[in-house]
Amino acid sequence: MANRRIKFGFNHMVSPSLTPEALVDAAVQAGAVAIELRNDVGANSIKDVDTARRVGAKAKDHGLEVRSINALYPFNVWNDERARQTQSLAKLAAACGAVGLVMCPLNEGKLLEATPEKAAGLRAALKEARAILGAFGLKGFVEPLGFPISSLRFKREALAAIDDVNGADVFSLVHDTFHHRGAGEHESFAARTGLVHISGLEDPTISFTDMLDGHRVLVGPKDRLGNIEQLKQLYADGFDGIVSFEPFAKEVHDLALPVAAVRESMAYVQTAVAGA
């Protein structure tokens, strides 16, 4: 792996205070090759087609891929509202030239039991989402959430549902290093992974079952999640896609110089992954 150059992405959650246009500038300054826009960063969310087109054009002019809009939630609870939401997000994603949508499951302590109804609901949601995404030429990046309160914690469960609806042409996985560790999952499923999210956990007092989004920092030498080991495994198993930073911690969001901090984390990850 000594010669591998990691294809870093810049998720808007790195610095939610940036406008979408400023996010493009920050990603370029950091040396990223892709951005992830979001619909959950307040006034800086992607909300209208004109803004989406403008940001997409700027990203293209700077040679950046718009990997996703993040996120369709909760994708596995399908109803008329979810259908409208998916249609709206798909229009925005297409307008900005995004590859696809990140899709997150219900994460509220409900739908936790493995019942036939739950399994059927997940598959029905994938079928409905596939029809909408396909109409716009978009991919769906399914992101199991490793929290104990998540209704879809495991990537293998998501893959089983995707395969049951013959959805592999549209759907792939998000391997999130935080959620992978939280779920205690071991398989990498590199060949079925369309996007990787990385963040670190440094607080020594927090267990992997109790950690929350607010604990997610940039990846550095004090990381407890095993980001480097996870990335090495993904690359060894054939992954060659975007690795996007997704920290939620307030101390990251409040950084006066977020680009400098991201560049420092990039350098650490690149060197550590390339090492023995």
Secondary structure as UniProt FT lines:
FT   TURN            2..3
FT   STRAND          7..11
FT   HELIX           12..14
FT   TURN            16..17
FT   HELIX           20..30
FT   STRAND          34..38
FT   HELIX           42..44
FT   HELIX           49..61
FT   TURN            62..63
FT   STRAND          65..72
FT   TURN            73..76
FT   HELIX           80..95
FT   TURN            96..97
FT   STRAND          100..103
FT   HELIX           116..136
FT   STRAND          139..142
FT   TURN            148..149
FT   HELIX           155..164
FT   TURN            165..166
FT   TURN            168..170
FT   STRAND          171..176
FT   HELIX           177..183
FT   HELIX           190..192
FT   STRAND          193..198
FT   TURN            204..205
FT   TURN            208..210
FT   HELIX           213..215
FT   TURN            221..222
FT   HELIX           227..236
FT   TURN            237..238
FT   STRAND          242..245
FT   HELIX           250..253
FT   HELIX           258..274
//
